[in-house]
Amino acid sequence: MKDIIINPKIKFGKPVIKGTRVPIDLIVGKIAGGMTIEEVMKEYGLTKKQVLSALKYAAKVLSTEEILSLQ
């Protein structure tokens, strides 16, 4: 995903939108909290493509998450 970068010098290596310091988890959290994509775009100066890339990245990370039993 070329819109997402991970750089240890930016936000301690958290994934962010390329060319910004806006972390992916912030975008996902704002949408989960009730903001629309358009509101997130306006609030953080992002394009719709960038916001959708953040959601796609989060979905991909979760789809590869390994589930471990605590028993």
C-alpha positions in Angstrom: 0.0 0.0 0.0 1.8 3.0 -1.3 -0.3 5.5 0.7 0.8 4.1 4.0 4.4 4.3 5.4 6.1 3.0 8.5 9.2 4.9 9.6 10.7 4.7 13.0 11.4 8.4 12.9 7.7 9.3 12.4 5.3 8.7 15.3 7.6 6.0 16.8 7.1 3.7 13.8 3.3 3.7 13.8 1.8 3.4 10.3 0.8 6.8 8.9 -0.5 8.3 5.7 2.4 9.0 3.5 3.4 12.7 3.5 1.6 13.4 6.8 2.0 12.5 10.4 -1.6 11.2 10.6 -1.6 7.7 12.1 -3.9 5.0 10.7 -5.3 4.1 14.1 -6.4 7.7 14.5 -8.3 7.6 11.3 -10.0 4.3 12.1 -10.8 5.5 15.6 -12.4 8.7 14.4 -14.6 6.8 11.9 -15.5 4.2 14.6 -16.4 7.1 16.9 -18.9 8.4 14.4 -17.1 10.8 12.1 -17.9 10.5 8.4 -15.1 10.0 5.9 -15.7 13.6 4.7 -15.3 14.9 8.2 -12.0 13.1 8.7 -10.9 14.3 5.3 -11.6 17.9 6.3 -10.2 17.6 9.9 -6.9 16.2 8.8 -6.5 17.5 5.3 -6.7 14.1 3.6 -8.1 12.8 0.4 -10.9 10.2 0.2 -8.3 7.8 -1.3 -6.0 8.3 1.7 -8.8 7.6 4.2 -9.9 4.5 2.3 -6.3 3.3 2.2 -6.2 3.6 6.0 -9.3 1.5 6.3 -8.0 -1.0 3.8 -4.7 -1.2 5.7 -6.4 -1.8 9.0 -8.6 -4.5 7.5 -5.5 -6.2 6.0 -3.7 -6.1 9.4 -6.7 -7.6 11.2 -7.2 -10.3 8.6 -3.7 -11.6 9.2 -3.9 -11.4 13.0 -3.2 -14.7 14.8 -5.7 -15.7 17.4 -4.2 -17.4 20.4 -6.1 -19.4 23.1 -5.4 -18.3 26.6 -6.3 -21.7 28.0 
